[in-house]
Amino acid sequence: MSTDQHIVIIGAGAVGAATAVQALNAGLRVTLIEPDSPGGPQASSYGNAGWLSSHSVLPPASPGVWKNLPRWLKDPLGPLAIRWNYLPRAIPWLVRYLASAWTWPRVEHTAHALRSLLAGAPALHQALAAQAGVPHLIEQRGLLHAYLSEQHFRADSRAWEIRRNEGIQWEELDNDALHALEPDLHPRYTFGVLVPETGHCRNPGAYVAALVQLAQSLGADLRRTRATGFDIRAGKLRAVHTLDGDIPCDKAVIATGMRSRELARQAGDRVPLAAERGYHAVITQPEGAPRVSTMLADCRVVVNNMETGLRVAGQVEIADIDAAPNWQRAHILRDLLVSIYPALPAKPAEDRVDYWQGSRPSMPDGLPCIGPASASKDIVHAYGHGHVGLVGSARTGELVVQLLQNHSPTISLEPFSPRRFA
Ligand SMILES: Cc1cc2nc3c(=O)[nH]c(=O)nc-3n(C[C@H](O)[C@H](O)[C@H](O)COP(=O)(O)OP(=O)(O)OC[C@H]3O[C@@H](n4cnc5c(N)ncnc54)[C@H](O)[C@@H]3O)c2cc1C
């Protein structure tokens, strides 16, 4: 395929931006459609925890997790909560979410598929960041899981065994080794697991913005509008409809994250995509911080020392995408952060703390949708990455470009079929 083939990429989050750069590198002509600032706070790619966790292969659900449902419904501030008024709409998604991880073999199936997507991701991001002139935004120092005790780590052994079967290696750190690595960490954490192959991004919003700037410098046309649908005739894509008129094109990519459901439907596929809402809190100029990005296993939050300050991110809230944020959840994250790194002030001045709420674009089985659309193979789905959309964006872009060029994808896309729940 040559540059006379015109590709419209809809959405300039991490997935759309990485896809655009790789399409241009492959010699394709690209128009990017994005109504807001690329990498801006409307995008999940802006406020995430920045983990480039190629070992994050386990789906969010696990066998027996259904026993927690009553707690999730009762506690609106728990690490996972479901808003009552949204429950009737959430039930079909929740049923699939629980079913897809009902047994360990199902979890292993998901882990194997996710590993094929995520393996080697930090190096792919390093290459993209270097090309975009922001190599400092991607670091590969490994990621740490901090546990209260070795016993707590052993209680997670099934999950780690699945990771080991996927070729993931780690180092176990006793109390002394953990605190030698992380002197600012609260002493209640006495056991650590360091996964050296992984990396982190020091400013995901700026990284996405830099990729879009790179795409523009390589010739991409950035249109500040919203895509609304497709002109498809006899299976051939003619144009993408936008609020500002049609953009004629040969092929299109749906990379609109959590907002992809309607465009997917117009492309012939009904996908059970839901918003798994999350929050972050950032404390600027922190007095204490981790050397290595850290997941605190007891409270299921991730802490990452970013260009903009010390960010703690997490929480899962199943609610309407556009429901008002519950900022109490972000305040909980702030309070957790100061308890994890005691050098931070117990009550940081509010002008030092920044809060954000966003939504993970989540499929119930924890796998994204990557593949051609039913109504026209000229349209490619590329969304639904849930908890791993930043780390997964680089390989996704590569796979999408292979599809756009009618090449065989380098990994099997069967587990990522947009039709797997049909
Ligand atoms: C609290 C939290 C922590 C997270 N931590 C991590 C992490 O550490 N590591 C990781 O890998 N992932 C993490 N994630 C998940 C990750 O952020 C997402 O999976 C990823 O950002 C999704 O990227 P995307 O490009 O698909 O969507 P988005 O980043 O949401 O981008 C979609 C873009 O499409 C645009 N758009 C929407 N509708 C239209 C339209 N009709 N026309 C044109 N454009 C449109 C939007 O404006 C937006 O800019 C986290 C998420 C949250 C909420």
The ligand as an SDF file (V2000), in Angstrom:
LIG
                    3D

 53 58  0  0  0  0  0  0  0  0999 V2000
   -6.9560    5.4620   37.0290 C   0  0  0  0  0  0  0  0  0  0  0  0
   -6.4040    4.7690   35.7890 C   0  0  0  0  0  0  0  0  0  0  0  0
   -5.1270    4.2060   35.8500 C   0  0  0  0  0  0  0  0  0  0  0  0
   -4.6180    3.5470   34.7080 C   0  0  0  0  0  0  0  0  0  0  0  0
   -3.3330    3.0780   34.7350 N   0  0  0  0  0  0  0  0  0  0  0  0
   -2.7980    2.5040   33.6260 C   0  0  0  0  0  0  0  0  0  0  0  0
   -1.4280    2.1260   33.5850 C   0  0  0  0  0  0  0  0  0  0  0  0
   -0.6920    2.3380   34.5500 O   0  0  0  0  0  0  0  0  0  0  0  0
   -0.9530    1.5360   32.4690 N   0  0  0  0  0  0  0  0  0  0  0  0
   -1.7420    1.3120   31.3640 C   0  0  0  0  0  0  0  0  0  0  0  0
   -1.2640    0.7280   30.3880 O   0  0  0  0  0  0  0  0  0  0  0  0
   -3.0540    1.7020   31.3520 N   0  0  0  0  0  0  0  0  0  0  0  0
   -3.5860    2.3000   32.4430 C   0  0  0  0  0  0  0  0  0  0  0  0
   -4.8850    2.7320   32.4390 N   0  0  0  0  0  0  0  0  0  0  0  0
   -5.7150    2.4760   31.2570 C   0  0  0  0  0  0  0  0  0  0  0  0
   -5.3410    3.4070   30.1100 C   0  0  0  0  0  0  0  0  0  0  0  0
   -5.3140    4.7430   30.5580 O   0  0  0  0  0  0  0  0  0  0  0  0
   -6.3850    3.2600   28.9700 C   0  0  0  0  0  0  0  0  0  0  0  0
   -6.6090    1.9070   28.6700 O   0  0  0  0  0  0  0  0  0  0  0  0
   -5.8620    3.9550   27.7030 C   0  0  0  0  0  0  0  0  0  0  0  0
   -5.4590    5.2610   28.0010 O   0  0  0  0  0  0  0  0  0  0  0  0
   -6.9040    3.9540   26.5990 C   0  0  0  0  0  0  0  0  0  0  0  0
   -6.3540    4.6670   25.5150 O   0  0  0  0  0  0  0  0  0  0  0  0
   -7.2470    5.0220   24.2530 P   0  0  0  0  0  0  0  0  0  0  0  0
   -6.3770    5.7220   23.2910 O   0  0  0  0  0  0  0  0  0  0  0  0
   -7.9660    3.7840   23.8070 O   0  0  0  0  0  0  0  0  0  0  0  0
   -8.3920    5.9780   24.8220 O   0  0  0  0  0  0  0  0  0  0  0  0
   -8.3150    7.4890   25.3230 P   0  0  0  0  0  0  0  0  0  0  0  0
   -7.0060    7.7980   25.9210 O   0  0  0  0  0  0  0  0  0  0  0  0
   -9.5140    7.7260   26.1660 O   0  0  0  0  0  0  0  0  0  0  0  0
   -8.4040    8.3430   23.9880 O   0  0  0  0  0  0  0  0  0  0  0  0
   -9.5510    8.3530   23.1890 C   0  0  0  0  0  0  0  0  0  0  0  0
   -9.5750    9.6730   22.4400 C   0  0  0  0  0  0  0  0  0  0  0  0
  -10.6550    9.6290   21.5030 O   0  0  0  0  0  0  0  0  0  0  0  0
  -11.2650   10.9020   21.4660 C   0  0  0  0  0  0  0  0  0  0  0  0
  -12.6410   10.7280   20.9610 N   0  0  0  0  0  0  0  0  0  0  0  0
  -13.7140   10.2430   21.6270 C   0  0  0  0  0  0  0  0  0  0  0  0
  -14.7880   10.2220   20.8300 N   0  0  0  0  0  0  0  0  0  0  0  0
  -14.3870   10.7030   19.6250 C   0  0  0  0  0  0  0  0  0  0  0  0
  -15.0350   10.8970   18.3760 C   0  0  0  0  0  0  0  0  0  0  0  0
  -16.3360   10.5910   18.2170 N   0  0  0  0  0  0  0  0  0  0  0  0
  -14.3290   11.3980   17.3410 N   0  0  0  0  0  0  0  0  0  0  0  0
  -13.0030   11.6840   17.4820 C   0  0  0  0  0  0  0  0  0  0  0  0
  -12.3480   11.5030   18.6490 N   0  0  0  0  0  0  0  0  0  0  0  0
  -13.0220   11.0250   19.7110 C   0  0  0  0  0  0  0  0  0  0  0  0
  -11.2100   11.3870   22.9060 C   0  0  0  0  0  0  0  0  0  0  0  0
  -11.3320   12.8040   22.9700 O   0  0  0  0  0  0  0  0  0  0  0  0
   -9.8510   10.8730   23.3530 C   0  0  0  0  0  0  0  0  0  0  0  0
   -8.8360   11.8530   23.1940 O   0  0  0  0  0  0  0  0  0  0  0  0
   -5.4160    3.4130   33.5360 C   0  0  0  0  0  0  0  0  0  0  0  0
   -6.6870    4.0170   33.4930 C   0  0  0  0  0  0  0  0  0  0  0  0
   -7.1720    4.6910   34.5990 C   0  0  0  0  0  0  0  0  0  0  0  0
   -8.5260    5.3450   34.5180 C   0  0  0  0  0  0  0  0  0  0  0  0
  1  2  1  0
  2  3  1  0
  2 52  2  0
  3  4  2  0
  4  5  1  0
  4 50  1  0
  5  6  2  0
  6  7  1  0
  6 13  1  0
  7  8  2  0
  7  9  1  0
  9 10  1  0
 10 11  2  0
 10 12  1  0
 12 13  2  0
 13 14  1  0
 14 15  1  0
 14 50  1  0
 15 16  1  0
 16 17  1  0
 16 18  1  0
 18 19  1  0
 18 20  1  0
 20 21  1  0
 20 22  1  0
 22 23  1  0
 23 24  1  0
 24 25  2  0
 24 26  1  0
 24 27  1  0
 27 28  1  0
 28 29  2  0
 28 30  1  0
 28 31  1  0
 31 32  1  0
 32 33  1  0
 33 34  1  0
 33 48  1  0
 34 35  1  0
 35 36  1  0
 35 46  1  0
 36 37  1  0
 36 45  1  0
 37 38  2  0
 38 39  1  0
 39 40  1  0
 39 45  2  0
 40 41  1  0
 40 42  2  0
 42 43  1  0
 43 44  2  0
 44 45  1  0
 46 47  1  0
 46 48  1  0
 48 49  1  0
 50 51  2  0
 51 52  1  0
 52 53  1  0
M  END
$$$$
